[in-house]
Amino acid sequence: MSKELSSPNGTHDVLPPQSRRWEFLIGTFSELARRGGFGLIVQPLFEDVAVFNRGIGEGSEVARKEMYVFTDRGDRTFALRPEGTAPVARAYVQHHPTPPWKVWYATPAFRYERPQAGRYRQHHQLGVEVLGTDDPLADAEVIALAHDFYTAIGLSNFSLLLNSMGDRECRPAFVDTLRGHLQSRVADLCPEHVATASENPLRVIDCKKPQCREVISQGPVLDDHLCEACRDHFGAVGDALDAMGISWIRQHTLVRGFDYYNRTTFEFVSHALDGAQNAIGGGGRYDQLVEDLGGDPTSGIGFGSGIERLLLARVAEGISDDGLDDVRGLDAFVIDTTRDVRVTSLISSLRHAGLAIDRAYDSKSMRSQFKVADRSGAAIALIIGPTELEKNAVTMRWLRNDNDMEPVSVAWDDVARTLKRWRGK
């Protein structure tokens, strides 16, 4: 007997009915993105490795340690996508869409890291990107979309952290000052950043280890080095968020881990999750990324959220999934002991009427079919035996114990209308 195969370490299967949660999240995000003027973009799962080396930076931890890089049979070097923004910027360079270009995506992403709760080697991201404008109102709208999404999926125990990373005009002076501070305290840094603090000091700010956090807390603050243009931009973002009633917290140490970020950076953190893994989404502005990938100078802003982490946050907040059966599940399950072809025709007509209908197969007994119906999560049973078939009717009854409505006989021509009324559609 051959060895049983299973999914690779760090990946996972999502099966029904748990996958309804995913349908709910993706469907909610899709609708909010549509309302905001975003269109869906679907892209390859792998790219030329240069897309990520130029975008997120060859020296980044993701590029150095976590990317899945491979050489194909044509001796070309590719990488599985570790994040969603750089591929969108590559598509912008390649296809020259009319700006401002607003797209959303739902995609797997791949990083070789130690698997843990909500963190997989293949995880799944939802995100949006806006390319072709440096208007701070675009920043605020992207942040607001993320905020509205988290609220729409039931989350409430979260905060928005906001910062500005400056730009190519004002950030270099801060980086030089920070480098000097880190070199004076290099013995106090974590082992990883002892070697990299001089090369890329900003990465130390993003370190979660206590010793690096202590050193950073005693060092220079980026806000003290921002130029007037960056201050004005950040102020306009904050004003727009205030006008929309979105609360935010200024976090001076908030930087993103990729090289392409500048000016606005933001992160949403859940207070219901463990502090080390409490980010549920984040993003920022990247005004040089398109140019770094070979395009004309083009501003951009976007964010991404991991689906697995969002589902954990919902559980941590005690949000019930009870309502998802009604919203996303089956409307009815047909229990048929006749095997008559007219029943198949009835099922087809109900589906064409917009109803979600399933049935049992393999000539099961009525008792067995009821067991299957209960497991299906359907709300209602449509029972068809020889008596119902002779009358061109079905017996309609609720499958839920909490509904005390008596079963009723319904003519075939009236099944769709009655079922919609029972389901409130």
Contacts in CASP RR format, 6 or more apart in sequence:
PFRMAT RR
TARGET T0000
AUTHOR 0000-0000-0000
METHOD contacts of the structure
MODEL  1
MSKELSSPNGTHDVLPPQSRRWEFLIGTFSELARRGGFGLIVQPLFEDVA
VFNRGIGEGSEVARKEMYVFTDRGDRTFALRPEGTAPVARAYVQHHPTPP
WKVWYATPAFRYERPQAGRYRQHHQLGVEVLGTDDPLADAEVIALAHDFY
TAIGLSNFSLLLNSMGDRECRPAFVDTLRGHLQSRVADLCPEHVATASEN
PLRVIDCKKPQCREVISQGPVLDDHLCEACRDHFGAVGDALDAMGISWIR
QHTLVRGFDYYNRTTFEFVSHALDGAQNAIGGGGRYDQLVEDLGGDPTSG
IGFGSGIERLLLARVAEGISDDGLDDVRGLDAFVIDTTRDVRVTSLISSL
RHAGLAIDRAYDSKSMRSQFKVADRSGAAIALIIGPTELEKNAVTMRWLR
NDNDMEPVSVAWDDVARTLKRWRGK
7 13 0 8 1.000
8 121 0 8 1.000
9 115 0 8 1.000
9 121 0 8 1.000
10 115 0 8 1.000
10 120 0 8 1.000
10 121 0 8 1.000
10 122 0 8 1.000
11 120 0 8 1.000
11 121 0 8 1.000
11 122 0 8 1.000
12 120 0 8 1.000
14 22 0 8 1.000
17 325 0 8 1.000
17 329 0 8 1.000
17 377 0 8 1.000
20 321 0 8 1.000
20 324 0 8 1.000
20 325 0 8 1.000
20 328 0 8 1.000
20 329 0 8 1.000
21 311 0 8 1.000
21 314 0 8 1.000
21 321 0 8 1.000
21 324 0 8 1.000
22 307 0 8 1.000
22 311 0 8 1.000
23 328 0 8 1.000
24 153 0 8 1.000
24 324 0 8 1.000
24 327 0 8 1.000
24 328 0 8 1.000
25 126 0 8 1.000
25 153 0 8 1.000
25 307 0 8 1.000
25 310 0 8 1.000
25 311 0 8 1.000
26 106 0 8 1.000
26 126 0 8 1.000
26 307 0 8 1.000
28 149 0 8 1.000
28 152 0 8 1.000
28 153 0 8 1.000
29 104 0 8 1.000
29 106 0 8 1.000
29 126 0 8 1.000
29 127 0 8 1.000
29 149 0 8 1.000
30 40 0 8 1.000
30 104 0 8 1.000
30 106 0 8 1.000
32 145 0 8 1.000
32 148 0 8 1.000
32 149 0 8 1.000
32 152 0 8 1.000
33 39 0 8 1.000
33 40 0 8 1.000
33 104 0 8 1.000
33 128 0 8 1.000
33 145 0 8 1.000
36 102 0 8 1.000
36 141 0 8 1.000
36 145 0 8 1.000
37 102 0 8 1.000
38 102 0 8 1.000
38 103 0 8 1.000
38 104 0 8 1.000
38 128 0 8 1.000
39 102 0 8 1.000
39 103 0 8 1.000
39 104 0 8 1.000
40 103 0 8 1.000
40 104 0 8 1.000
40 105 0 8 1.000
41 88 0 8 1.000
41 91 0 8 1.000
41 103 0 8 1.000
41 104 0 8 1.000
41 105 0 8 1.000
42 105 0 8 1.000
43 81 0 8 1.000
43 87 0 8 1.000
43 88 0 8 1.000
43 91 0 8 1.000
43 105 0 8 1.000
43 107 0 8 1.000
44 81 0 8 1.000
44 87 0 8 1.000
45 80 0 8 1.000
45 81 0 8 1.000
45 107 0 8 1.000
45 108 0 8 1.000
45 110 0 8 1.000
46 78 0 8 1.000
46 79 0 8 1.000
46 80 0 8 1.000
46 81 0 8 1.000
47 78 0 8 1.000
47 79 0 8 1.000
47 81 0 8 1.000
47 86 0 8 1.000
47 87 0 8 1.000
47 90 0 8 1.000
48 76 0 8 1.000
48 77 0 8 1.000
48 78 0 8 1.000
48 79 0 8 1.000
49 67 0 8 1.000
49 69 0 8 1.000
49 77 0 8 1.000
49 78 0 8 1.000
49 79 0 8 1.000
51 79 0 8 1.000
51 86 0 8 1.000
51 87 0 8 1.000
51 90 0 8 1.000
51 293 0 8 1.000
52 62 0 8 1.000
52 63 0 8 1.000
52 67 0 8 1.000
52 79 0 8 1.000
52 81 0 8 1.000
52 82 0 8 1.000
52 83 0 8 1.000
52 86 0 8 1.000
53 63 0 8 1.000
54 86 0 8 1.000
54 292 0 8 1.000
54 293 0 8 1.000
55 86 0 8 1.000
55 89 0 8 1.000
55 258 0 8 1.000
55 259 0 8 1.000
55 260 0 8 1.000
55 289 0 8 1.000
55 292 0 8 1.000
55 293 0 8 1.000
56 62 0 8 1.000
56 63 0 8 1.000
56 82 0 8 1.000
56 83 0 8 1.000
56 86 0 8 1.000
56 257 0 8 1.000
56 258 0 8 1.000
56 259 0 8 1.000
56 260 0 8 1.000
57 63 0 8 1.000
57 258 0 8 1.000
57 259 0 8 1.000
57 260 0 8 1.000
58 64 0 8 1.000
59 200 0 8 1.000
59 259 0 8 1.000
60 203 0 8 1.000
60 257 0 8 1.000
60 258 0 8 1.000
60 259 0 8 1.000
61 203 0 8 1.000
61 257 0 8 1.000
62 82 0 8 1.000
62 83 0 8 1.000
62 111 0 8 1.000
62 257 0 8 1.000
62 258 0 8 1.000
63 82 0 8 1.000
65 112 0 8 1.000
65 113 0 8 1.000
66 82 0 8 1.000
66 111 0 8 1.000
66 112 0 8 1.000
66 113 0 8 1.000
67 79 0 8 1.000
67 80 0 8 1.000
67 82 0 8 1.000
67 110 0 8 1.000
67 111 0 8 1.000
67 112 0 8 1.000
68 79 0 8 1.000
68 80 0 8 1.000
68 82 0 8 1.000
68 110 0 8 1.000
68 111 0 8 1.000
68 112 0 8 1.000
69 77 0 8 1.000
69 78 0 8 1.000
69 79 0 8 1.000
70 77 0 8 1.000
70 78 0 8 1.000
70 79 0 8 1.000
70 80 0 8 1.000
71 77 0 8 1.000
71 78 0 8 1.000
72 78 0 8 1.000
80 110 0 8 1.000
81 87 0 8 1.000
81 107 0 8 1.000
81 108 0 8 1.000
81 109 0 8 1.000
81 110 0 8 1.000
82 109 0 8 1.000
82 110 0 8 1.000
82 111 0 8 1.000
83 109 0 8 1.000
83 125 0 8 1.000
83 258 0 8 1.000
84 105 0 8 1.000
84 107 0 8 1.000
84 109 0 8 1.000
84 125 0 8 1.000
84 127 0 8 1.000
84 304 0 8 1.000
85 129 0 8 1.000
85 258 0 8 1.000
85 260 0 8 1.000
85 286 0 8 1.000
85 289 0 8 1.000
85 302 0 8 1.000
86 260 0 8 1.000
86 289 0 8 1.000
86 293 0 8 1.000
88 103 0 8 1.000
88 105 0 8 1.000
88 129 0 8 1.000
88 131 0 8 1.000
89 129 0 8 1.000
89 131 0 8 1.000
89 286 0 8 1.000
89 289 0 8 1.000
89 290 0 8 1.000
89 293 0 8 1.000
90 293 0 8 1.000
92 101 0 8 1.000
92 131 0 8 1.000
92 290 0 8 1.000
92 298 0 8 1.000
93 290 0 8 1.000
93 293 0 8 1.000
93 294 0 8 1.000
93 295 0 8 1.000
99 131 0 8 1.000
99 132 0 8 1.000
99 133 0 8 1.000
99 298 0 8 1.000
100 130 0 8 1.000
100 131 0 8 1.000
100 132 0 8 1.000
100 133 0 8 1.000
100 138 0 8 1.000
101 129 0 8 1.000
101 130 0 8 1.000
101 131 0 8 1.000
101 132 0 8 1.000
102 128 0 8 1.000
102 129 0 8 1.000
102 130 0 8 1.000
103 128 0 8 1.000
103 129 0 8 1.000
104 126 0 8 1.000
104 127 0 8 1.000
104 128 0 8 1.000
104 129 0 8 1.000
105 125 0 8 1.000
105 126 0 8 1.000
105 127 0 8 1.000
105 128 0 8 1.000
105 129 0 8 1.000
106 124 0 8 1.000
106 125 0 8 1.000
106 126 0 8 1.000
106 127 0 8 1.000
107 124 0 8 1.000
107 125 0 8 1.000
108 122 0 8 1.000
108 123 0 8 1.000
108 124 0 8 1.000
108 125 0 8 1.000
109 122 0 8 1.000
109 123 0 8 1.000
109 124 0 8 1.000
109 125 0 8 1.000
110 121 0 8 1.000
110 122 0 8 1.000
111 121 0 8 1.000
111 123 0 8 1.000
112 121 0 8 1.000
113 119 0 8 1.000
113 121 0 8 1.000
115 121 0 8 1.000
116 277 0 8 1.000
117 274 0 8 1.000
117 277 0 8 1.000
117 312 0 8 1.000
118 277 0 8 1.000
118 308 0 8 1.000
118 309 0 8 1.000
118 312 0 8 1.000
119 277 0 8 1.000
119 308 0 8 1.000
119 309 0 8 1.000
120 308 0 8 1.000
123 306 0 8 1.000
123 307 0 8 1.000
123 308 0 8 1.000
123 309 0 8 1.000
124 306 0 8 1.000
124 307 0 8 1.000
124 308 0 8 1.000
125 304 0 8 1.000
125 305 0 8 1.000
125 306 0 8 1.000
125 307 0 8 1.000
126 149 0 8 1.000
126 304 0 8 1.000
126 305 0 8 1.000
126 306 0 8 1.000
126 307 0 8 1.000
127 302 0 8 1.000
127 303 0 8 1.000
127 304 0 8 1.000
127 305 0 8 1.000
128 142 0 8 1.000
128 145 0 8 1.000
128 302 0 8 1.000
128 303 0 8 1.000
128 304 0 8 1.000
129 300 0 8 1.000
129 301 0 8 1.000
129 302 0 8 1.000
130 138 0 8 1.000
130 141 0 8 1.000
130 142 0 8 1.000
130 300 0 8 1.000
130 301 0 8 1.000
130 302 0 8 1.000
131 290 0 8 1.000
131 298 0 8 1.000
131 299 0 8 1.000
131 300 0 8 1.000
132 298 0 8 1.000
132 299 0 8 1.000
132 300 0 8 1.000
133 299 0 8 1.000
133 300 0 8 1.000
134 233 0 8 1.000
134 285 0 8 1.000
134 287 0 8 1.000
134 299 0 8 1.000
134 300 0 8 1.000
136 233 0 8 1.000
136 234 0 8 1.000
136 235 0 8 1.000
136 236 0 8 1.000
136 237 0 8 1.000
136 240 0 8 1.000
136 264 0 8 1.000
137 236 0 8 1.000
137 240 0 8 1.000
138 300 0 8 1.000
138 301 0 8 1.000
139 233 0 8 1.000
139 237 0 8 1.000
139 240 0 8 1.000
139 263 0 8 1.000
139 264 0 8 1.000
139 284 0 8 1.000
139 285 0 8 1.000
139 301 0 8 1.000
140 236 0 8 1.000
140 237 0 8 1.000
140 238 0 8 1.000
140 240 0 8 1.000
140 241 0 8 1.000
140 244 0 8 1.000
141 240 0 8 1.000
142 284 0 8 1.000
142 301 0 8 1.000
142 302 0 8 1.000
142 303 0 8 1.000
143 160 0 8 1.000
143 162 0 8 1.000
143 237 0 8 1.000
143 241 0 8 1.000
143 246 0 8 1.000
143 266 0 8 1.000
143 303 0 8 1.000
144 241 0 8 1.000
144 244 0 8 1.000
144 246 0 8 1.000
145 303 0 8 1.000
146 268 0 8 1.000
146 281 0 8 1.000
146 282 0 8 1.000
146 303 0 8 1.000
146 304 0 8 1.000
146 305 0 8 1.000
147 160 0 8 1.000
147 246 0 8 1.000
147 268 0 8 1.000
149 305 0 8 1.000
150 158 0 8 1.000
150 268 0 8 1.000
150 280 0 8 1.000
150 310 0 8 1.000
153 310 0 8 1.000
153 314 0 8 1.000
153 319 0 8 1.000
154 314 0 8 1.000
154 317 0 8 1.000
154 319 0 8 1.000
155 270 0 8 1.000
155 280 0 8 1.000
155 310 0 8 1.000
155 313 0 8 1.000
155 314 0 8 1.000
155 317 0 8 1.000
155 319 0 8 1.000
156 317 0 8 1.000
157 270 0 8 1.000
157 271 0 8 1.000
157 272 0 8 1.000
157 317 0 8 1.000
158 268 0 8 1.000
158 269 0 8 1.000
158 270 0 8 1.000
158 271 0 8 1.000
158 280 0 8 1.000
158 313 0 8 1.000
159 247 0 8 1.000
159 248 0 8 1.000
159 249 0 8 1.000
159 268 0 8 1.000
159 269 0 8 1.000
159 271 0 8 1.000
160 241 0 8 1.000
160 246 0 8 1.000
160 247 0 8 1.000
160 248 0 8 1.000
160 249 0 8 1.000
160 266 0 8 1.000
160 267 0 8 1.000
160 268 0 8 1.000
161 248 0 8 1.000
161 249 0 8 1.000
161 250 0 8 1.000
161 251 0 8 1.000
161 254 0 8 1.000
161 266 0 8 1.000
161 267 0 8 1.000
161 268 0 8 1.000
161 269 0 8 1.000
162 237 0 8 1.000
162 238 0 8 1.000
162 241 0 8 1.000
162 248 0 8 1.000
162 249 0 8 1.000
162 250 0 8 1.000
162 251 0 8 1.000
162 254 0 8 1.000
162 264 0 8 1.000
162 265 0 8 1.000
162 266 0 8 1.000
163 222 0 8 1.000
163 250 0 8 1.000
163 251 0 8 1.000
163 252 0 8 1.000
163 253 0 8 1.000
163 254 0 8 1.000
163 255 0 8 1.000
163 264 0 8 1.000
163 265 0 8 1.000
163 266 0 8 1.000
164 222 0 8 1.000
164 223 0 8 1.000
164 226 0 8 1.000
164 230 0 8 1.000
164 231 0 8 1.000
164 233 0 8 1.000
164 234 0 8 1.000
164 263 0 8 1.000
164 264 0 8 1.000
164 265 0 8 1.000
165 171 0 8 1.000
165 202 0 8 1.000
165 222 0 8 1.000
165 255 0 8 1.000
165 256 0 8 1.000
165 261 0 8 1.000
165 262 0 8 1.000
165 263 0 8 1.000
165 264 0 8 1.000
165 265 0 8 1.000
166 174 0 8 1.000
166 222 0 8 1.000
166 225 0 8 1.000
166 226 0 8 1.000
166 227 0 8 1.000
166 230 0 8 1.000
166 262 0 8 1.000
166 263 0 8 1.000
167 227 0 8 1.000
167 229 0 8 1.000
167 230 0 8 1.000
167 262 0 8 1.000
167 263 0 8 1.000
167 287 0 8 1.000
168 262 0 8 1.000
168 288 0 8 1.000
169 227 0 8 1.000
169 229 0 8 1.000
169 230 0 8 1.000
170 225 0 8 1.000
170 226 0 8 1.000
170 227 0 8 1.000
170 230 0 8 1.000
171 222 0 8 1.000
171 225 0 8 1.000
171 262 0 8 1.000
173 225 0 8 1.000
174 220 0 8 1.000
174 222 0 8 1.000
174 224 0 8 1.000
174 225 0 8 1.000
175 201 0 8 1.000
175 202 0 8 1.000
177 220 0 8 1.000
177 225 0 8 1.000
178 201 0 8 1.000
178 202 0 8 1.000
178 204 0 8 1.000
178 205 0 8 1.000
178 219 0 8 1.000
178 220 0 8 1.000
179 197 0 8 1.000
179 198 0 8 1.000
179 201 0 8 1.000
181 215 0 8 1.000
181 218 0 8 1.000
181 219 0 8 1.000
181 220 0 8 1.000
182 189 0 8 1.000
182 193 0 8 1.000
182 197 0 8 1.000
182 198 0 8 1.000
182 201 0 8 1.000
182 204 0 8 1.000
182 215 0 8 1.000
183 197 0 8 1.000
183 198 0 8 1.000
185 215 0 8 1.000
185 218 0 8 1.000
186 194 0 8 1.000
186 197 0 8 1.000
187 194 0 8 1.000
188 211 0 8 1.000
188 214 0 8 1.000
188 215 0 8 1.000
189 197 0 8 1.000
189 204 0 8 1.000
189 211 0 8 1.000
189 212 0 8 1.000
189 215 0 8 1.000
190 207 0 8 1.000
190 209 0 8 1.000
190 211 0 8 1.000
190 212 0 8 1.000
192 207 0 8 1.000
193 203 0 8 1.000
193 204 0 8 1.000
193 207 0 8 1.000
193 212 0 8 1.000
196 203 0 8 1.000
196 204 0 8 1.000
197 204 0 8 1.000
202 255 0 8 1.000
203 257 0 8 1.000
204 212 0 8 1.000
204 215 0 8 1.000
204 216 0 8 1.000
205 216 0 8 1.000
205 253 0 8 1.000
205 255 0 8 1.000
206 255 0 8 1.000
206 256 0 8 1.000
206 257 0 8 1.000
207 213 0 8 1.000
207 216 0 8 1.000
208 276 0 8 1.000
213 253 0 8 1.000
216 253 0 8 1.000
217 253 0 8 1.000
221 252 0 8 1.000
222 252 0 8 1.000
223 252 0 8 1.000
226 234 0 8 1.000
230 263 0 8 1.000
233 263 0 8 1.000
233 264 0 8 1.000
234 263 0 8 1.000
234 264 0 8 1.000
237 264 0 8 1.000
238 248 0 8 1.000
241 248 0 8 1.000
248 266 0 8 1.000
251 267 0 8 1.000
254 265 0 8 1.000
254 266 0 8 1.000
254 267 0 8 1.000
255 261 0 8 1.000
255 265 0 8 1.000
256 265 0 8 1.000
256 282 0 8 1.000
256 283 0 8 1.000
256 284 0 8 1.000
260 286 0 8 1.000
260 288 0 8 1.000
260 289 0 8 1.000
260 292 0 8 1.000
261 283 0 8 1.000
261 284 0 8 1.000
261 285 0 8 1.000
261 286 0 8 1.000
262 285 0 8 1.000
262 286 0 8 1.000
262 287 0 8 1.000
262 288 0 8 1.000
263 284 0 8 1.000
263 285 0 8 1.000
263 287 0 8 1.000
264 284 0 8 1.000
264 285 0 8 1.000
264 301 0 8 1.000
265 283 0 8 1.000
265 284 0 8 1.000
265 285 0 8 1.000
266 282 0 8 1.000
266 283 0 8 1.000
266 284 0 8 1.000
266 303 0 8 1.000
267 279 0 8 1.000
267 281 0 8 1.000
267 282 0 8 1.000
267 283 0 8 1.000
268 279 0 8 1.000
268 280 0 8 1.000
268 281 0 8 1.000
268 282 0 8 1.000
268 305 0 8 1.000
269 275 0 8 1.000
269 278 0 8 1.000
269 279 0 8 1.000
269 280 0 8 1.000
270 278 0 8 1.000
270 279 0 8 1.000
270 280 0 8 1.000
270 313 0 8 1.000
270 316 0 8 1.000
270 317 0 8 1.000
271 278 0 8 1.000
272 313 0 8 1.000
272 316 0 8 1.000
272 317 0 8 1.000
273 280 0 8 1.000
273 309 0 8 1.000
273 312 0 8 1.000
273 313 0 8 1.000
273 316 0 8 1.000
277 309 0 8 1.000
279 309 0 8 1.000
280 305 0 8 1.000
280 306 0 8 1.000
280 309 0 8 1.000
280 310 0 8 1.000
280 313 0 8 1.000
281 303 0 8 1.000
281 304 0 8 1.000
281 305 0 8 1.000
281 306 0 8 1.000
281 309 0 8 1.000
282 303 0 8 1.000
282 304 0 8 1.000
282 305 0 8 1.000
283 302 0 8 1.000
283 303 0 8 1.000
283 304 0 8 1.000
284 301 0 8 1.000
284 302 0 8 1.000
284 303 0 8 1.000
285 299 0 8 1.000
285 300 0 8 1.000
285 301 0 8 1.000
285 302 0 8 1.000
286 300 0 8 1.000
286 301 0 8 1.000
286 302 0 8 1.000
287 297 0 8 1.000
287 298 0 8 1.000
287 299 0 8 1.000
287 300 0 8 1.000
288 297 0 8 1.000
289 300 0 8 1.000
290 296 0 8 1.000
290 297 0 8 1.000
290 298 0 8 1.000
290 300 0 8 1.000
291 297 0 8 1.000
291 298 0 8 1.000
314 321 0 8 1.000
325 377 0 8 1.000
325 379 0 8 1.000
326 379 0 8 1.000
326 423 0 8 1.000
329 356 0 8 1.000
329 377 0 8 1.000
329 378 0 8 1.000
329 379 0 8 1.000
330 356 0 8 1.000
330 357 0 8 1.000
330 358 0 8 1.000
330 376 0 8 1.000
330 377 0 8 1.000
330 378 0 8 1.000
330 379 0 8 1.000
331 355 0 8 1.000
331 356 0 8 1.000
331 357 0 8 1.000
331 378 0 8 1.000
331 379 0 8 1.000
331 380 0 8 1.000
331 419 0 8 1.000
331 423 0 8 1.000
331 425 0 8 1.000
332 350 0 8 1.000
332 355 0 8 1.000
332 356 0 8 1.000
332 357 0 8 1.000
332 378 0 8 1.000
332 379 0 8 1.000
332 380 0 8 1.000
332 381 0 8 1.000
332 382 0 8 1.000
332 396 0 8 1.000
332 419 0 8 1.000
333 357 0 8 1.000
333 358 0 8 1.000
333 359 0 8 1.000
333 360 0 8 1.000
333 372 0 8 1.000
333 373 0 8 1.000
333 376 0 8 1.000
333 377 0 8 1.000
333 378 0 8 1.000
333 380 0 8 1.000
333 381 0 8 1.000
333 382 0 8 1.000
333 399 0 8 1.000
334 343 0 8 1.000
334 346 0 8 1.000
334 347 0 8 1.000
334 357 0 8 1.000
334 358 0 8 1.000
334 359 0 8 1.000
334 360 0 8 1.000
334 381 0 8 1.000
334 382 0 8 1.000
334 384 0 8 1.000
334 394 0 8 1.000
335 359 0 8 1.000
335 360 0 8 1.000
335 366 0 8 1.000
335 369 0 8 1.000
335 370 0 8 1.000
335 373 0 8 1.000
335 381 0 8 1.000
335 382 0 8 1.000
335 383 0 8 1.000
335 384 0 8 1.000
336 343 0 8 1.000
336 359 0 8 1.000
336 360 0 8 1.000
336 369 0 8 1.000
336 384 0 8 1.000
336 385 0 8 1.000
337 365 0 8 1.000
337 366 0 8 1.000
337 369 0 8 1.000
337 384 0 8 1.000
337 385 0 8 1.000
337 386 0 8 1.000
338 384 0 8 1.000
338 385 0 8 1.000
338 386 0 8 1.000
338 389 0 8 1.000
339 363 0 8 1.000
340 384 0 8 1.000
340 389 0 8 1.000
342 389 0 8 1.000
343 359 0 8 1.000
343 384 0 8 1.000
343 389 0 8 1.000
346 384 0 8 1.000
346 394 0 8 1.000
346 412 0 8 1.000
346 415 0 8 1.000
347 357 0 8 1.000
347 359 0 8 1.000
349 416 0 8 1.000
350 357 0 8 1.000
350 415 0 8 1.000
350 416 0 8 1.000
350 419 0 8 1.000
351 357 0 8 1.000
353 416 0 8 1.000
353 420 0 8 1.000
355 416 0 8 1.000
355 419 0 8 1.000
355 420 0 8 1.000
355 423 0 8 1.000
355 425 0 8 1.000
357 382 0 8 1.000
358 376 0 8 1.000
358 378 0 8 1.000
360 368 0 8 1.000
360 369 0 8 1.000
360 372 0 8 1.000
360 373 0 8 1.000
364 372 0 8 1.000
366 383 0 8 1.000
370 381 0 8 1.000
373 381 0 8 1.000
373 399 0 8 1.000
374 399 0 8 1.000
377 399 0 8 1.000
378 399 0 8 1.000
379 398 0 8 1.000
379 399 0 8 1.000
379 400 0 8 1.000
379 422 0 8 1.000
379 423 0 8 1.000
380 396 0 8 1.000
380 397 0 8 1.000
380 398 0 8 1.000
380 399 0 8 1.000
380 419 0 8 1.000
380 422 0 8 1.000
380 423 0 8 1.000
381 396 0 8 1.000
381 397 0 8 1.000
381 398 0 8 1.000
381 399 0 8 1.000
382 394 0 8 1.000
382 395 0 8 1.000
382 396 0 8 1.000
382 415 0 8 1.000
382 419 0 8 1.000
383 394 0 8 1.000
383 395 0 8 1.000
383 396 0 8 1.000
383 397 0 8 1.000
383 407 0 8 1.000
384 394 0 8 1.000
384 395 0 8 1.000
388 394 0 8 1.000
388 395 0 8 1.000
388 409 0 8 1.000
391 409 0 8 1.000
391 411 0 8 1.000
392 411 0 8 1.000
392 412 0 8 1.000
393 409 0 8 1.000
393 410 0 8 1.000
393 411 0 8 1.000
393 412 0 8 1.000
394 409 0 8 1.000
394 410 0 8 1.000
394 412 0 8 1.000
394 415 0 8 1.000
395 407 0 8 1.000
395 408 0 8 1.000
395 409 0 8 1.000
395 410 0 8 1.000
396 407 0 8 1.000
396 408 0 8 1.000
396 409 0 8 1.000
396 410 0 8 1.000
396 415 0 8 1.000
396 418 0 8 1.000
396 419 0 8 1.000
396 422 0 8 1.000
397 405 0 8 1.000
397 406 0 8 1.000
397 407 0 8 1.000
397 408 0 8 1.000
398 405 0 8 1.000
398 422 0 8 1.000
408 418 0 8 1.000
410 418 0 8 1.000
END
